[in-house]
Amino acid sequence: MIEVKGVSFTYPNGVEALREVSLTIHDGEFVAIMGQNGAGKTTLVKQFNGLLKPTRGEIFVDGVNTRKVSVATLARKVGFVFQNPDHQLFCETVEDEVAFALRNFGFEESTIKKRVAWALNLLDLTEYRETSPFMLSGGERKRVALASVLAWNPKVVVLDEPTIGQDHKQKEKLRQFIVQLIAQRKTVIIVTHDVEFVAECNSHVVLMAQGKIVAKGSAKQMLTNSALVTQASIVSPQITQIFLELADLGMPIDLINIHEAREALLNFLEVDS
């Protein structure tokens, strides 16, 4: 679905944000891009819908070179939810916000009504449909931005720090929804510092540092490797840290979420008894 070939990107102020990045993201894959602030994560994903164009190298989205098409054309395939929802909200009501792109893309009004109702219900926003987005909390505005993207059903969904401002209940709903998207063969890419969320989702992980990809693989491979975690300036999940302390008892040290921990503890108690 997305192929990044030797991409470098330099901002007008001379900051080189990406350095010879190559990456392949397959159709229906769920990928978390992680690393410290300034690692190049957001700069990379902004290349996927043409908001930024490579200084050097090429990016192909569903076989199309991003240099040769407009942002509007790429946006039909790649939905992007910004870290700060205020950067993409501007309509007077939540309902109008969610309907805006659908109207821009030429959907029929009957379809627009159905898609808006579906997206509002999905993200618990129905009660706010006549409310100004700017009267909502930060977490609610983020859900409005997400609803406005999901409504037009893009092939690729890019979420920049989607869990910021969301409580545990909303994070779990987001996780379940991502699972649904993957089941529908959507490609989902998140930029996040939330290692606990990534561990629960058990996605593929791309680790970045100083504008480069330093490693990529399963969440278990990436988040339990202390050298890679240190290189990308992130932390291991709390479950991983706890079980490292229990290694002397014969506990496994490559666990990343509560589900794996529960199974390991049950097996340990069964053997011990």
C-alpha positions in Angstrom: 0.0 0.0 0.0 2.8 2.4 0.9 6.4 2.2 -0.4 9.0 4.7 0.8 12.2 4.6 -1.2 15.3 6.4 0.0 13.4 9.5 1.2 15.1 12.5 2.8 13.3 15.7 3.7 14.7 19.0 4.7 12.5 21.9 6.0 13.0 25.4 4.6 14.9 26.4 7.8 17.5 23.8 7.0 16.5 21.1 9.5 16.9 17.7 7.9 14.0 15.7 9.4 14.3 12.5 7.3 17.5 10.8 6.2 17.4 8.1 3.5 14.3 6.4 4.9 13.0 3.3 3.2 9.9 1.5 4.4 7.2 -0.8 3.0 3.7 -0.9 4.6 1.4 -3.6 3.2 -2.3 -3.5 2.5 -4.3 -4.2 5.7 -1.3 -3.8 8.0 -1.3 -2.0 11.4 1.9 -0.1 12.0 2.9 2.0 15.0 5.7 4.5 14.4 7.6 5.4 17.6 10.5 7.4 18.8 11.3 10.5 20.7 10.2 14.0 19.8 12.0 15.2 16.7 12.8 11.7 15.4 10.9 12.4 12.2 7.7 10.4 12.8 5.1 13.1 11.9 7.3 14.4 9.0 7.3 10.9 7.6 3.5 10.3 7.8 2.8 13.7 6.3 4.5 12.4 3.2 1.9 9.7 2.8 -1.0 12.1 1.8 1.2 14.7 0.1 1.1 17.3 2.8 4.9 17.2 2.4 6.8 16.0 -0.7 10.3 14.3 -0.4 13.3 16.4 -0.9 15.0 13.3 -2.3 13.6 9.9 -2.9 10.1 8.7 -3.8 6.9 7.6 -2.1 4.2 5.4 -3.7 0.7 5.1 -2.3 -1.3 2.3 -3.8 1.1 2.4 -6.7 0.8 6.2 -7.3 3.9 8.4 -7.0 3.0 11.2 -4.5 5.0 13.7 -6.4 2.7 13.4 -9.4 -0.7 13.9 -7.7 -2.4 16.5 -5.6 -3.0 16.4 -1.9 -6.8 16.3 -2.7 -6.3 13.2 -4.8 -4.2 11.5 -2.1 -6.6 12.5 0.6 -9.3 10.3 -1.0 -7.1 7.3 -0.2 -5.3 8.5 2.9 -7.2 9.9 5.8 -5.0 11.9 8.2 -6.0 12.8 11.8 -3.6 15.5 13.2 -2.2 15.4 16.7 -3.9 18.7 17.4 -7.5 18.5 16.2 -7.8 22.3 16.0 -5.6 22.1 12.9 -8.3 20.5 10.9 -11.6 21.6 12.5 -13.4 24.7 11.2 -17.1 24.1 10.7 -19.8 25.5 13.0 -21.2 22.2 14.1 -19.9 18.7 14.7 -22.4 17.4 12.0 -21.1 19.8 9.4 -17.5 19.0 10.3 -18.1 15.3 9.7 -20.1 15.9 6.5 -17.6 18.4 5.0 -15.2 16.1 3.2 -18.0 13.9 2.0 -19.6 16.9 0.3 -16.2 17.9 -1.1 -15.7 14.4 -2.6 -19.2 14.6 -4.2 -21.1 12.0 -2.2 -24.9 12.1 -2.6 -26.8 13.7 0.3 -28.5 10.4 1.3 -25.2 8.7 1.6 -23.7 11.7 3.5 -26.5 11.5 6.1 -25.9 7.7 6.6 -22.1 8.1 6.8 -22.3 11.0 9.2 -24.8 9.2 11.5 -22.6 6.1 11.4 -19.4 8.0 12.3 -21.1 10.0 15.1 -22.5 6.9 16.7 -19.3 5.0 16.4 -17.3 7.6 18.3 -20.1 8.5 20.9 -20.6 12.0 19.4 -24.3 11.9 18.4 -25.4 14.1 21.3 -23.0 16.8 20.1 -24.1 16.8 16.5 -25.4 20.4 16.7 -22.6 21.6 19.0 -19.6 23.7 17.9 -16.5 21.5 17.9 -14.7 24.3 19.7 -17.1 23.9 22.7 -15.9 20.3 23.3 -13.0 19.0 25.3 -9.7 18.2 23.7 -10.4 14.5 23.7 -13.9 15.0 22.2 -12.5 17.3 19.4 -10.0 14.6 18.6 -12.9 12.1 18.2 -14.6 14.6 15.9 -11.5 14.9 13.7 -11.3 11.1 13.6 -15.1 10.8 12.7 -14.6 13.3 9.9 -11.9 11.1 8.3 -13.6 7.8 8.9 -16.8 9.0 7.4 -15.4 8.9 3.8 -13.9 5.4 4.3 -10.3 5.9 3.1 -8.1 2.9 2.4 -5.4 4.2 4.7 -6.0 5.9 8.1 -3.1 7.8 9.7 -3.5 8.8 13.3 -1.0 11.2 14.9 -0.9 10.6 18.7 -4.5 9.3 18.8 -4.6 8.4 22.5 -3.7 11.9 23.9 -6.6 13.2 25.9 -8.5 9.9 25.8 -9.4 8.0 28.9 -9.0 4.2 29.3 -12.5 3.6 28.0 -12.0 5.6 24.8 -8.6 4.0 24.3 -10.1 0.6 24.4 -12.8 1.7 22.0 -10.1 3.0 19.7 -8.2 -0.3 19.9 -11.3 -2.3 19.1 -12.1 0.0 16.2 -8.6 -0.4 14.8 -9.1 -4.2 14.9 -12.4 -3.7 12.9 -10.5 -1.6 10.3 -7.8 -4.2 9.9 -10.5 -6.9 9.5 -11.9 -4.7 6.6 -8.4 -4.7 5.0 -7.7 -1.0 5.9 -4.2 0.0 6.5 -3.8 1.8 9.8 -0.7 3.8 10.8 -0.3 5.5 14.2 2.4 7.9 15.4 2.5 7.5 19.2 4.5 7.6 22.4 1.9 5.4 24.1 3.8 2.1 24.6 1.0 0.6 26.7 -1.5 1.2 23.8 0.9 -0.3 21.3 1.5 -3.3 23.5 -2.2 -3.9 23.9 -2.7 -3.6 20.1 0.3 -5.8 19.4 0.9 -4.1 16.1 4.0 -3.9 13.9 6.4 -1.3 15.2 8.8 1.1 13.4 11.3 2.7 15.6 12.8 6.0 14.6 15.7 8.2 15.8 17.3 11.3 14.3 15.4 11.1 11.1 16.2 7.4 10.4 14.5 4.1 10.9 16.6 2.2 13.4 14.5 -1.0 13.6 11.1 -2.5 12.6 9.3 -5.7 13.6 6.6 -7.0 15.8 5.7 -5.1 19.0 7.2 -7.9 21.1 10.5 -7.9 19.2 10.8 -4.1 19.4 9.5 -3.3 22.9 11.3 -6.1 24.8 14.7 -5.3 23.2 16.4 -2.9 25.7 19.0 -1.8 23.2 16.4 -0.8 20.6 14.2 0.9 23.2 17.1 2.9 24.5 18.2 3.8 20.9 14.7 5.1 20.1 14.4 6.9 23.5 11.2 5.2 24.5 10.4 3.0 27.5 9.3 -0.6 27.6 5.7 -1.4 28.7 5.2 -1.7 32.4 4.4 -5.4 32.1 7.7 -6.0 30.5 9.5 -4.1 33.2 7.7 -6.0 36.0 8.5 -9.4 34.5 12.1 -8.6 34.0 12.2 -8.2 37.8 10.6 -11.6 38.1 13.1 -13.4 35.8 14.9 -15.1 38.7 11.6 -16.9 39.5 11.6 -18.4 36.0 9.1 -16.0 34.5 9.4 -15.1 30.8 10.9 -11.7 30.0 9.3 -11.0 26.6 5.8 -10.2 27.7 4.3 -6.9 26.7 0.6 -6.8 27.8 -1.8 -7.9 30.5 -3.2 -10.8 28.4 0.3 -12.4 28.1 1.0 -11.7 31.7 -2.2 -13.4 32.9 -1.4 -16.5 30.8 2.2 -16.6 32.1 1.0 -16.3 35.7 -1.6 -19.1 35.3 1.0 -21.4 33.8 3.5 -20.6 36.6 0.9 -21.3 39.3 -0.2 -24.5 37.6 3.4 -25.8 37.4 4.2 -24.7 40.9 1.2 -26.5 42.3 
